[in-house]
Amino acid sequence: MTDNSMEATTHLTSQGIRHIRTPPYTHQSNEVAERYNRTIQTMVRSMLIDLKPADNFLWAEACSVAVYIRNRLPHSQLKQRRDNTPAQEKTPFEMLHNKQPSISHLQPFGSLCYIHIPEEKRSAGSKLQPRAERATFVGYTESPNIYKVQLANKQIFTIHARGCAFMQPPVQQAHENGKCAWMNRSIYGLKQSPRQWYQRLTRFLIPLGFVTAYFDPCVLIHVDNQVIIAIYVDDITIAGPNTAKREDLKKLLQAAFQLSDLGPLDWLLGIQIQWRDDNNSVTLSQQTYIDQILLRFQMDTCNPVHLPLNPNIKLLKAQGSDCKNTSYE
């Protein structure tokens, strides 16, 4: 049941849906929907007022966030009884997907955040330039790992949560000039984050019998189980001849950390790894890196040759005096 909107009538009719319309100027006839709209409108108004500076341009994003949050809140009309327990209120998300929603990724609307700039998108000569740019959090997507942010130029785009660092002080503490927040945990994207992660990971692995290799502290070896772990920032490579030992270690890591198992190794630090069918040999290739170098120096369209030098060139004995024996640094 809706009001007399002709747009709604046309759309519903085209979908084969019978449209029951309310009399004009009688909002109480559709009180449930009208009350819900008012609730959303109140949430939107509060979020926009809290923005500093205020920006009504984001009203649509604020409305989307309000609905997103409401769908993850318990509803009095959605109750289910499990076993002999009293009926409990459920969320619309749970009724639709048959699982409880996660709220660990929720952030305050309008929060200040910093977006990591990938190396591929940095301009030449930017070694001393910032590695992140300021942005404003403005919403969610269907994936809890993808956020919507707004840059200073008012452009809105999506970003993975790993590339987004939030810098929002606690609500009960007012911001004061000349003071900074003391973080209890390291966050992704900061300069010291790789070191903090390495320390956390090694504190977990060393009690299991792993020792750091003398040639590289980012390589840990378990001599008895014949398992090797190579660490590169937040990527872990597990190697060893015993499949059962590798799987046992993987289960221990998944129980302690949030991990994504990417399967057999096929790429590592820009090197393509190809396994033979007999699993007794492996091929390493840097074809992608070579193609990037050729493209960078505009040599990708040159004609290939089998010899690096013209085979018809005539070599002559050097003319002139010998070079002086000079040291160069």
Secondary structure, 3 states (H helix, E strand, C coil): CECCCHHHHHHHHHCCCCCCECCCCCHHHHHHHHHHHHHHHHHHHHHHHHCCCCCHHHHHHHHHHHHHHHCCCCEEEEEECCCCCCCEEECHHHHHHCCCCCCCCCCCCCCEEEEECCHHHCCCCCCCCCCEEEEEEEEECCCCCEEEEECCCCCEEEEEHHHEEECCCCCCCCCCCCCCCCCCCCCCCCCCHHHHHHHHHHHHHHHHCCEECCCCCCEEEECCCCEEEEEECCEEEEECCCHHHHHHHHHHHHHHCCCCCCCCCCEECCEEEEECCCCCCEEEECHHHHHHHHHHCCCCCCCCCCCCCCCCCCCCCCCCCCCCCCCCC
